[in-house]
Structure formats: C-alpha cells, structure tokens
Amino acid sequence: MPTGQLRIRDMELIVALHEEGNMTQAAKRLGITEPALSKQLKEIERRIQTPLFERGDGGVVATASGRAFVAHAMEIIQSFRRAIHEAHETKNNEPNRLRIGVSTSHPIQ
C-alpha cells in the first residue's frame, strides 16, 4: 500500500482507540486482538509518517496530530456510512427521508 493511503477500517481503528483510550478496550470493540491493533496502529503511523498516540502504562493519549486526525476521521466515517445508506435508498427506489441538520457541502434550496 503506498505511503499515506488508508482504508475506512484504519479510520475506525483510530477513532475507537481515541474514544476508548485503552488498547485492550479498543481491540475488544473492533473484534481484534491487542497485538493486531498495535501492529495496525504502527503501520498507520508509518504510512502517514507521524505518531498519533502516546502509549503509556495508563493507556493511550492522542497527540496533537492524533486529535486533528481523529476529528477528520470521524467526518470521513460518517460520510462513508451516509454514502452507503443513500446508495441503498437509491437502489431500492426509496424516497429520501427527512434528515435533520445542516450540510456545509450542499446549499439549501
């Protein structure tokens, strides 16, 4: 995989680790082992060429880079899930449902 290229699963891993603050809990939440999570985190950090978390006896804490990354990763995950949902709606010819909120990417008509 080229440097910097990430998958949606990588984003979910980073968000889970940030939210849990603990490798064991994040691994459990993701349905993987702690060593697998640690290995994947190291690979992600290698690909983007920056540390995202500081590891310690009490768990993990996002670095400044990690906090910035997490904010964008959450948006990406939400957009990805919305895209899948809307693709399914269109496939099934279901009318769009009312969505509460404001999108910064779509002007109000």
LINMO-V149947 format. One record per backbone hydrogen bond with DSSP energy under -0.5 kcal/mol. NH is the residue of the N-H (numbers start at 1). CO is the residue of the C=O. Records with the same first field share a line. If there is no record, write none. Layout:
NH=CO, CO
//
This chain:
5=2
10=7
11=7
12=8
13=9
14=10
15=11
16=12
17=13
18=14
19=15
20=16
21=17
26=22
27=23
28=24
29=25
30=26
31=27, 28
32=27
37=33
38=34
39=35
40=36
41=37
42=38
43=39
44=40
45=41
46=42
47=43
48=44
49=45
50=45
54=61
55=53
56=59
59=56
60=21
61=54
63=52
67=63
68=64
69=65
70=66
71=67
72=68
73=69
74=70
75=71
76=72
77=73
78=74
79=75
80=76
81=77
82=78
83=79
84=80
85=81
86=82
87=83
88=84
89=85
90=86
91=87
92=88
93=90
94=89
//
